[in-house]
Amino acid sequence: MQNNSSQVESLFAAAAELSGESRKAFLDRECAGQESLRRQLDGLLRAHDRVDHPLDRPVAGHNELEATFLSNAQAVGTLIAGRYKLLEQIGDGGMGTI
């Protein structure tokens, strides 16, 4: 039987709030006889619990980018990521400036 995505989502959310033996007991109870579901949840929870993953770290030069977005009037001519130059402002609106 294929796992229902809403079931996976709700079980993941509940299990993410738990830790240690409480989480294990919860998963044992909710996934009894459903090995595929248990593997899927274990994988999601491992990824959720990881600490200091490279993708969670700030991008190098992040402060430069932040400063650029805070001061759009001075952004023209700014080099971003070492290869993109902002030439001109082309529009603005309620959600920001382009």
All heavy atoms as an XYZ file, in Angstrom:
742
protein
N       0.837     -1.179      0.000
C       0.000      0.000      0.000
C       0.886      1.248      0.000
O       1.839      1.355      0.748
C      -0.882     -0.031      1.249
C      -1.800      1.157      1.366
S      -3.000      0.916      2.676
C      -2.331      1.988      3.907
N       0.564      2.199     -0.835
C       1.352      3.412     -0.922
C       0.944      4.367      0.203
O      -0.218      4.432      0.592
C       1.131      4.075     -2.269
C       2.318      4.833     -2.731
C       2.184      5.185     -4.204
O       1.093      5.274     -4.721
N       3.302      5.381     -4.856
N       1.937      5.101      0.739
C       1.685      6.004      1.849
C       0.980      7.268      1.380
O       1.341      7.868      0.389
C       2.998      6.388      2.533
C       3.688      5.174      3.087
O       3.048      4.263      3.571
N       5.003      5.155      3.006
N      -0.018      7.677      2.131
C      -0.744      8.893      1.860
C       0.121     10.067      2.324
O       0.589     10.094      3.450
C      -2.067      8.832      2.626
C      -2.940     10.032      2.408
O      -2.472     11.111      2.065
N      -4.219      9.842      2.618
N       0.330     11.069      1.464
C       1.226     12.172      1.819
C       0.736     12.956      3.020
O       1.542     13.437      3.818
C       1.452     13.093      0.626
O       0.249     13.701      0.237
N      -0.580     13.104      3.193
C      -1.077     13.827      4.369
C      -0.825     13.021      5.645
O      -0.548     13.598      6.700
C      -2.555     14.182      4.230
O      -3.345     13.012      4.165
N      -0.859     11.696      5.552
C      -0.546     10.853      6.699
C       0.931     11.003      7.064
O       1.272     11.172      8.231
C      -0.856      9.384      6.407
C      -0.466      8.449      7.534
C      -0.537      6.981      7.143
O      -0.440      6.635      5.978
N      -0.710      6.136      8.135
N       1.792     10.961      6.061
C       3.228     11.128      6.289
C       3.490     12.496      6.907
O       4.239     12.621      7.885
C       4.025     10.962      4.977
C       5.486     11.333      5.170
C       3.897      9.543      4.456
N       2.862     13.522      6.368
C       3.069     14.882      6.870
C       2.627     15.023      8.324
O       3.345     15.588      9.148
C       2.308     15.869      5.997
C       2.569     17.307      6.349
C       1.863     18.280      5.402
O       1.560     17.906      4.266
O       1.632     19.418      5.835
N       1.461     14.506      8.660
C       0.984     14.652     10.038
C       1.809     13.818     11.014
O       2.103     14.268     12.125
C      -0.504     14.310     10.149
O      -0.730     12.946      9.915
N       2.217     12.610     10.613
C       3.061     11.798     11.486
C       4.435     12.433     11.666
O       4.994     12.440     12.767
C       3.196     10.376     10.938
C       1.946      9.509     11.032
C       2.158      8.188     10.300
C       1.556      9.273     12.478
N       4.983     12.988     10.584
C       6.279     13.666     10.673
C       6.202     14.845     11.639
O       7.064     15.018     12.498
C       6.738     14.137      9.295
C       7.912     15.070      9.366
C       9.185     14.577      9.601
C       7.742     16.438      9.237
C      10.277     15.429      9.706
C       8.819     17.291      9.335
C      10.094     16.784      9.568
N       5.166     15.661     11.498
C       5.023     16.838     12.363
C       4.930     16.432     13.823
O       5.548     17.045     14.693
C       3.800     17.651     11.950
N       4.168     15.378     14.104
C       4.023     14.914     15.489
C       5.341     14.338     16.007
O       5.753     14.622     17.133
C       2.908     13.875     15.574
N       6.017     13.547     15.194
C       7.272     12.911     15.620
C       8.389     13.935     15.782
O       9.243     13.788     16.659
C       7.684     11.837     14.610
N       8.388     14.982     14.975
C       9.427     16.003     15.060
C       9.388     16.734     16.397
O      10.411     17.250     16.853
C       9.296     16.994     13.905
N       8.228     16.759     17.026
C       8.088     17.403     18.334
C       8.634     16.537     19.463
O       8.833     17.018     20.570
C       6.618     17.724     18.605
C       6.013     18.712     17.644
C       6.632     20.096     17.758
O       6.892     20.527     18.900
O       6.873     20.723     16.716
N       8.851     15.259     19.181
C       9.323     14.317     20.200
C      10.811     14.044     20.012
O      11.384     14.357     18.978
C       8.542     13.002     20.092
C       7.012     13.104     20.190
C       6.380     11.770     19.842
C       6.592     13.582     21.574
N      11.414     13.413     21.021
C      12.807     13.008     20.886
C      13.046     11.723     21.670
O      12.229     11.324     22.500
C      13.748     14.115     21.376
O      13.525     14.356     22.748
N      14.158     11.090     21.363
C      14.582      9.903     22.094
C      13.574      8.771     22.090
O      12.988      8.428     21.063
N      13.369      8.202     23.270
C      12.474      7.049     23.416
C      11.022      7.397     23.132
O      10.265      6.554     22.655
C      12.619      6.438     24.819
C      13.933      5.708     25.024
C      14.125      4.572     24.033
O      13.191      3.773     23.803
O      15.234      4.478     23.463
N      10.620      8.625     23.415
C       9.235      9.037     23.133
C       8.956      8.978     21.633
O       7.911      8.499     21.202
C       8.981     10.465     23.623
O       9.178     10.566     24.995
N       9.921      9.473     20.852
C       9.760      9.439     19.396
C       9.746      8.005     18.889
O       8.916      7.643     18.058
C      10.877     10.218     18.713
C      10.744     10.227     17.197
C      11.911     10.865     16.510
N      11.834     12.312     16.563
C      12.768     13.112     16.064
N      13.844     12.614     15.488
N      12.626     14.422     16.144
N      10.659      7.181     19.409
C      10.735      5.784     18.974
C       9.436      5.054     19.274
O       8.897      4.344     18.420
C      11.911      5.079     19.643
C      12.098      3.641     19.184
C      13.248      2.986     19.929
C      13.487      1.566     19.529
N      12.329      0.739     19.300
N       8.899      5.236     20.469
C       7.642      4.578     20.853
C       6.495      5.054     19.968
O       5.657      4.257     19.529
C       7.337      4.846     22.320
N       6.447      6.350     19.689
C       5.414      6.905     18.830
C       5.482      6.284     17.433
O       4.475      5.837     16.878
C       5.569      8.425     18.744
C       4.653      9.079     17.749
C       3.326      9.310     18.055
C       5.117      9.462     16.494
C       2.474      9.903     17.132
C       4.285     10.053     15.567
C       2.955     10.276     15.882
N       6.685      6.243     16.855
C       6.849      5.684     15.513
C       6.558      4.187     15.486
O       5.946      3.688     14.530
C       8.256      5.969     14.988
C       8.547      7.434     14.682
C      10.022      7.629     14.374
C       7.686      7.936     13.538
N       6.983      3.461     16.536
C       6.686      2.028     16.609
C       5.180      1.792     16.585
O       4.688      0.910     15.892
C       7.287      1.405     17.881
C       8.803      1.294     17.832
O       9.386      1.430     16.732
O       9.400      1.082     18.907
N       4.452      2.606     17.332
C       2.997      2.453     17.429
C       2.313      2.848     16.114
O       1.480      2.119     15.589
C       2.471      3.308     18.585
C       0.976      3.197     18.798
C       0.479      4.046     19.968
N       0.607      5.473     19.686
C       1.443      6.303     20.296
N       2.243      5.859     21.247
N       1.486      7.567     19.979
N       2.675      3.998     15.569
C       1.990      4.517     14.384
C       2.366      3.806     13.085
O       1.591      3.817     12.138
C       2.254      6.017     14.234
C       1.707      6.858     15.366
C       0.196      6.785     15.483
O      -0.491      6.740     14.430
O      -0.309      6.797     16.623
N       3.548      3.216     13.041
C       4.023      2.574     11.815
C       4.013      1.051     11.904
O       4.608      0.389     11.045
C       5.440      3.044     11.489
S       5.564      4.814     11.214
N       3.361      0.503     12.899
C       3.325     -0.950     13.079
C       2.860     -1.631     11.790
O       1.796     -1.307     11.254
C       2.402     -1.315     14.245
N       3.680     -2.530     11.272
C       3.335     -3.275     10.065
C       3.483     -2.491      8.771
O       3.081     -2.975      7.711
N       4.013     -1.297      8.826
C       4.167     -0.452      7.633
C       5.631     -0.026      7.499
O       5.988      1.115      7.757
C       3.272      0.779      7.737
C       1.793      0.447      7.856
C       0.979      1.715      7.978
O       0.939      2.519      7.035
N       0.347      1.898      9.111
N       6.461     -0.960      7.086
C       7.911     -0.717      7.011
C       8.268      0.432      6.072
O       9.169      1.212      6.343
C       8.642     -1.995      6.584
C       8.636     -3.068      7.654
C       9.255     -2.587      8.962
O      10.334     -1.949      8.926
O       8.646     -2.827     10.012
N       7.561      0.542      4.966
C       7.832      1.611      4.012
C       7.584      2.982      4.652
O       8.384      3.912      4.494
C       6.950      1.437      2.778
O       7.054      2.539      1.923
N       6.478      3.105      5.363
C       6.150      4.339      6.060
C       7.217      4.661      7.100
O       7.670      5.795      7.208
C       4.773      4.239      6.713
C       4.323      5.421      7.568
C       4.232      6.695      6.734
C       2.977      5.104      8.220
N       7.633      3.650      7.854
C       8.640      3.867      8.902
C       9.971      4.325      8.294
O      10.595      5.256      8.789
C       8.828      2.575      9.712
C       9.866      2.660     10.817
C       9.489      3.740     11.836
N      10.476      3.900     12.870
C      10.408      3.376     14.075
N       9.374      2.609     14.413
N      11.350      3.589     14.958
N      10.397      3.699      7.207
C      11.643      4.110      6.550
C      11.560      5.552      6.056
O      12.493      6.334      6.201
C      11.982      3.172      5.396
C      12.619      1.864      5.822
C      13.200      1.107      4.642
N      12.246      0.895      3.563
C      11.364     -0.104      3.506
N      11.320     -1.003      4.472
N      10.553     -0.224      2.488
N      10.421      5.885      5.485
C      10.231      7.234      4.974
C      10.298      8.259      6.110
O      10.982      9.282      6.006
C       8.892      7.330      4.247
C       8.675      8.630      3.530
C       7.388      8.634      2.716
O       6.561      7.728      2.816
N       7.211      9.659      1.918
N       9.599      7.998      7.199
C       9.616      8.919      8.336
C      10.991      8.996      8.984
O      11.441     10.086      9.358
C       8.560      8.503      9.369
C       7.117      8.785      8.956
C       6.148      8.095      9.892
C       6.861     10.278      8.908
N      11.667      7.852      9.114
C      13.025      7.870      9.689
C      13.954      8.745      8.861
O      14.740      9.524      9.401
C      13.590      6.448      9.794
C      13.001      5.659     10.951
O      12.448      6.282     11.886
O      13.097      4.412     10.922
N      13.871      8.650      7.540
C      14.703      9.469      6.666
C      14.390     10.951      6.796
O      15.289     11.787      6.886
N      13.107     11.284      6.828
C      12.716     12.680      6.986
C      13.180     13.241      8.326
O      13.673     14.372      8.413
C      11.192     12.817      6.865
C      10.609     12.607      5.477
C       9.091     12.491      5.547
C      11.019     13.738      4.558
N      13.033     12.443      9.373
C      13.424     12.909     10.704
C      14.939     13.047     10.843
O      15.424     13.969     11.496
C      12.854     11.970     11.769
C      11.335     12.076     11.925
C      10.777     10.878     12.677
C      10.946     13.379     12.597
N      15.691     12.155     10.201
C      17.158     12.292     10.210
C      17.570     13.607      9.561
O      18.415     14.332     10.073
C      17.819     11.116      9.489
C      18.210      9.979     10.386
C      19.128      8.986      9.689
N      18.674      8.555      8.377
C      17.783      7.584      8.157
N      17.241      6.947      9.165
N      17.449      7.249      6.926
N      16.966     13.905      8.427
C      17.285     15.154      7.732
C      16.861     16.360      8.566
O      17.576     17.364      8.635
C      16.591     15.182      6.369
N      15.729     16.254      9.214
C      15.223     17.341     10.053
C      16.132     17.606     11.252
O      16.342     18.759     11.637
C      13.814     16.993     10.533
C      13.239     17.954     11.512
N      12.817     19.211     11.148
C      13.030     17.852     12.843
C      12.362     19.833     12.218
N      12.480     19.036     13.257
N      16.694     16.558     11.801
C      17.491     16.666     13.026
C      18.955     17.009     12.787
O      19.678     17.286     13.739
C      17.436     15.355     13.815
C      16.059     15.085     14.383
O      15.266     16.037     14.496
O      15.780     13.915     14.698
N      19.407     16.966     11.551
C      20.828     17.189     11.299
C      21.252     18.574     11.787
O      20.485     19.529     11.756
C      21.159     17.016      9.831
C      20.672     18.163      8.977
C      21.067     17.979      7.526
N      20.711     19.142      6.795
C      19.661     19.249      6.000
N      18.878     18.215      5.810
N      19.396     20.371      5.389
N      22.478     18.654     12.223
C      23.022     19.900     12.748
C      24.210     20.313     11.877
O      25.030     19.489     11.492
C      23.490     19.693     14.202
C      24.128     20.958     14.741
C      22.323     19.269     15.077
N      24.288     21.588     11.573
C      25.410     22.153     10.834
C      25.603     21.536      9.450
O      26.714     21.240      9.036
C      26.699     22.030     11.651
C      27.775     22.970     11.143
O      27.431     24.057     10.656
O      28.958     22.600     11.230
N      24.511     21.329      8.752
C      24.584     20.831      7.385
C      25.045     21.973      6.475
O      24.665     23.125      6.665
C      23.212     20.323      6.936
C      23.261     19.591      5.646
N      23.225     20.229      4.439
C      23.362     18.272      5.372
C      23.290     19.335      3.466
N      23.373     18.153      4.001
N      25.892     21.696      5.490
C      26.403     22.764      4.617
C      25.309     23.619      3.980
O      25.497     24.812      3.785
C      27.196     22.013      3.549
C      27.572     20.726      4.183
C      26.470     20.398      5.152
N      24.167     23.034      3.672
C      23.097     23.805      3.039
C      22.394     24.742      4.018
O      21.664     25.636      3.605
C      22.078     22.866      2.388
C      22.592     22.073      1.200
C      21.516     21.140      0.674
C      23.081     22.991      0.104
N      22.595     24.538      5.318
C      21.987     25.406      6.319
C      22.875     26.576      6.709
O      22.470     27.436      7.472
C      21.651     24.600      7.580
C      20.587     23.552      7.317
O      19.763     23.765      6.408
O      20.584     22.529      8.018
N      24.091     26.622      6.192
C      25.031     27.693      6.529
C      24.791     28.899      5.631
O      24.370     28.755      4.484
C      26.468     27.209      6.345
C      26.830     26.111      7.302
C      28.287     25.714      7.125
N      28.476     24.419      7.742
C      29.230     23.461      7.251
N      29.890     23.647      6.125
N      29.337     22.314      7.875
N      25.098     30.101      6.132
C      24.947     31.299      5.287
C      25.863     31.233      4.076
O      26.935     30.640      4.130
C      25.379     32.438      6.205
C      25.367     31.883      7.577
C      25.539     30.399      7.462
N      25.448     31.840      3.017
C      26.231     31.898      1.792
C      27.393     32.866      2.000
O      27.231     33.915      2.619
C      25.349     32.393      0.625
C      26.150     32.567     -0.641
C      24.189     31.454      0.409
N      28.551     32.515      1.476
C      29.692     33.422      1.557
C      29.324     34.731      0.891
O      28.722     34.752     -0.183
C      30.904     32.803      0.873
N      29.655     35.832      1.521
C      29.301     37.138      0.972
C      27.884     37.549      1.288
O      27.375     38.512      0.733
N      27.223     36.835      2.177
C      25.831     37.116      2.514
C      25.650     38.552      3.001
O      24.696     39.212      2.646
C      25.334     36.130      3.581
C      23.969     36.426      4.085
N      22.852     36.233      3.321
C      23.536     36.916      5.271
C      21.783     36.593      4.015
N      22.182     37.005      5.202
N      26.576     39.043      3.809
C      26.457     40.411      4.317
C      26.477     41.425      3.181
O      25.786     42.424      3.233
C      27.571     40.716      5.322
C      27.390     39.905      6.583
O      26.296     39.452      6.891
N      28.473     39.703      7.309
N      27.264     41.153      2.148
C      27.311     42.031      0.981
C      25.952     42.071      0.291
O      25.446     43.131     -0.059
C      28.372     41.531      0.005
C      28.413     42.289     -1.304
C      29.329     41.618     -2.323
O      30.385     41.108     -1.925
O      28.959     41.610     -3.496
N      25.334     40.909      0.134
C      24.029     40.848     -0.507
C      22.977     41.548      0.338
O      22.140     42.282     -0.172
C      23.619     39.391     -0.738
C      24.422     38.617     -1.762
C      23.972     37.173     -1.799
C      24.275     39.248     -3.126
N      23.026     41.320      1.646
C      22.058     41.944      2.540
C      22.167     43.463      2.445
O      21.165     44.163      2.372
C      22.309     41.477      3.961
C      21.271     41.948      4.948
C      21.532     41.355      6.311
O      21.379     40.148      6.477
O      21.898     42.143      7.208
N      23.368     43.979      2.440
C      23.571     45.419      2.338
C      23.018     45.941      1.020
O      22.441     47.022      0.961
C      25.051     45.750      2.469
N      23.179     45.184     -0.050
C      22.673     45.580     -1.356
C      21.162     45.730     -1.321
O      20.611     46.701     -1.809
C      23.063     44.544     -2.429
O      24.470     44.472     -2.493
C      22.509     44.933     -3.784
N      20.487     44.776     -0.695
C      19.031     44.818     -0.677
C      18.496     45.875      0.280
O      17.409     46.372      0.093
C      18.461     43.446     -0.346
C      18.721     42.445     -1.429
C      19.486     41.332     -1.198
C      18.223     42.638     -2.705
C      19.744     40.423     -2.209
C      18.478     41.747     -3.725
C      19.238     40.630     -3.476
N      19.280     46.245      1.266
C      18.839     47.274      2.197
C      18.963     48.676      1.608
O      18.295     49.583      2.026
C      19.648     47.186      3.501
C      19.389     45.951      4.337
C      20.312     45.930      5.547
C      17.935     45.870      4.770
N      19.816     48.844      0.631
C      20.065     50.157      0.058
C      19.964     50.076     -1.462
O      20.969     50.118     -2.165
C      21.454     50.648      0.488
O      21.718     51.884     -0.104
N      18.766     49.978     -1.988
C      18.576     49.804     -3.433
C      19.059     50.997     -4.240
O      19.526     50.846     -5.359
C      17.114     49.523     -3.747
C      16.727     48.141     -3.321
O      17.516     47.209     -3.441
N      15.527     47.989     -2.795
N      18.969     52.203     -3.685
C      19.395     53.387     -4.424
C      20.892     53.336     -4.709
O      21.354     53.846     -5.721
C      19.051     54.638     -3.639
N      21.654     52.711     -3.828
C      23.101     52.627     -4.002
C      23.514     51.311     -4.661
O      24.699     51.080     -4.862
C      23.784     52.756     -2.651
C      23.532     54.084     -1.985
C      24.040     54.116     -0.557
O      24.389     53.090     -0.004
N      24.072     55.300      0.027
N      22.563     50.433     -4.988
C      22.879     49.112     -5.503
C      23.359     49.125     -6.950
O      24.082     48.226     -7.367
C      21.674     48.189     -5.376
N      22.968     50.101     -7.752
C      23.360     50.147     -9.161
C      24.887     50.135     -9.252
O      25.569     50.883     -8.581
C      22.784     51.403     -9.847
C      23.328     51.526    -11.261
C      21.267     51.340     -9.862
N      25.402     49.223    -10.064
C      26.834     49.083    -10.231
C      27.461     48.051     -9.303
O      28.622     47.710     -9.447
N      26.681     47.529     -8.357
C      27.194     46.544     -7.405
C      27.397     45.205     -8.101
O      26.574     44.772     -8.898
C      26.210     46.362     -6.234
O      26.038     47.612     -5.586
C      26.713     45.344     -5.238
N      28.506     44.546     -7.797
C      28.815     43.221     -8.319
C      28.316     42.195     -7.304
O      28.642     42.274     -6.130
C      30.324     43.080     -8.523
C      30.794     41.924     -9.381
C      30.268     42.077    -10.807
C      32.305     41.885     -9.395
N      27.504     41.247     -7.749
C      26.942     40.226     -6.868
C      27.498     38.870     -7.272
O      27.518     38.524     -8.454
C      25.403     40.206     -6.945
C      24.856     41.539     -6.429
C      24.826     39.046     -6.161
C      23.366     41.622     -6.409
N      27.916     38.111     -6.273
C      28.455     36.763     -6.473
C      29.649     36.766     -7.420
O      29.913     35.775     -8.092
C      27.363     35.800     -6.959
N      30.334     37.886     -7.508
C      31.546     37.961     -8.303
C      31.338     37.953     -9.801
O      32.287     37.990    -10.570
N      30.061     37.926    -10.256
C      29.885     37.854    -11.705
C      28.652     38.564    -12.245
O      28.497     38.702    -13.448
C      29.874     36.399    -12.158
C      28.812     35.540    -11.495
C      28.992     34.083    -11.733
N      28.621     33.709    -13.073
C      28.466     32.483    -13.490
N      28.646     31.489    -12.674
N      28.133     32.230    -14.724
N      27.768     39.044    -11.381
C      26.563     39.727    -11.854
C      26.606     41.186    -11.418
O      26.772     41.489    -10.243
C      25.305     39.059    -11.300
C      25.203     37.607    -11.684
C      25.499     36.607    -10.765
C      24.828     37.236    -12.965
C      25.422     35.272    -11.112
C      24.757     35.902    -13.326
C      25.045     34.926    -12.397
O      24.969     33.608    -12.751
N      26.460     42.084    -12.366
C      26.500     43.512    -12.059
C      25.096     44.088    -12.223
O      24.445     43.884    -13.256
C      27.473     44.228    -12.991
C      27.667     45.684    -12.660
C      28.741     46.293    -13.553
C      28.991     47.733    -13.174
N      30.020     48.335    -14.025
N      24.651     44.807    -11.207
C      23.344     45.453    -11.276
C      23.474     46.713    -12.117
O      24.218     47.634    -11.768
C      22.847     45.798     -9.869
C      22.643     44.601     -8.942
C      22.244     45.072     -7.558
C      21.614     43.657     -9.512
N      22.773     46.753    -13.229
C      22.902     47.864    -14.156
C      21.922     48.998    -13.862
O      22.284     50.163    -13.950
C      22.717     47.385    -15.592
C      23.712     46.321    -16.067
C      23.367     45.867    -17.472
C      25.132     46.862    -15.992
N      20.680     48.654    -13.570
C      19.683     49.690    -13.313
C      18.472     49.097    -12.598
O      18.224     47.899    -12.681
C      19.225     50.328    -14.614
C      18.511     49.347    -15.537
C      18.075     49.986    -16.856
O      17.338     50.982    -16.808
O      18.493     49.487    -17.903
N      17.743     49.938    -11.922
C      16.495     49.519    -11.305
C      15.435     49.522    -12.402
O      15.311     50.507    -13.150
C      16.098     50.490    -10.197
C      14.776     50.139     -9.558
C      14.417     51.090     -8.419
O      15.289     51.564     -7.708
N      13.141     51.365     -8.277
N      14.674     48.442    -12.522
C      13.669     48.374    -13.588
C      12.245     48.433    -13.066
O      11.315     48.521    -13.834
C      13.871     47.117    -14.469
C      13.752     45.841    -13.656
C      15.198     47.193    -15.190
C      13.740     44.582    -14.488
N      12.068     48.357    -11.753
C      10.720     48.469    -11.216
C      10.720     48.321     -9.721
O      11.681     47.900     -9.114
N       9.587     48.706     -9.109
C       9.406     48.480     -7.680
C       7.928     48.363     -7.387
O       7.081     48.732     -8.188
C      10.079     49.569     -6.847
C       9.549     50.964     -7.104
O       8.533     51.098     -7.810
O      10.136     51.916     -6.601
N       7.632     47.834     -6.231
C       6.249     47.638     -5.854
C       6.150     47.246     -4.389
O       7.103     47.393     -3.630
N       5.005     46.739     -4.020
C       4.745     46.404     -2.639
C       5.631     45.311     -2.084
O       5.842     45.229     -0.867
N       6.193     44.459     -2.931
C       7.005     43.340     -2.454
C       8.507     43.585     -2.619
O       9.305     42.767     -2.219
C       6.618     42.050     -3.187
C       5.191     41.624     -2.965
S       4.831     41.228     -1.265
C       5.752     39.721     -1.081
N       8.886     44.678     -3.209
C      10.324     44.935     -3.340
C      10.679     45.687     -4.596
O       9.822     46.206     -5.303
N      11.965     45.705     -4.860
C      12.508     46.434     -5.999
C      13.237     45.454     -6.921
O      13.907     44.553     -6.462
C      13.504     47.500     -5.519
O      12.818     48.367     -4.618
C      14.062     48.307     -6.670
N      13.093     45.677     -8.204
C      13.750     44.812     -9.194
C      14.743     45.648     -9.979
O      14.486     46.747    -10.376
C      12.725     44.186    -10.171
C      11.721     43.383     -9.389
C      13.396     43.357    -11.214
C      10.552     42.903    -10.210
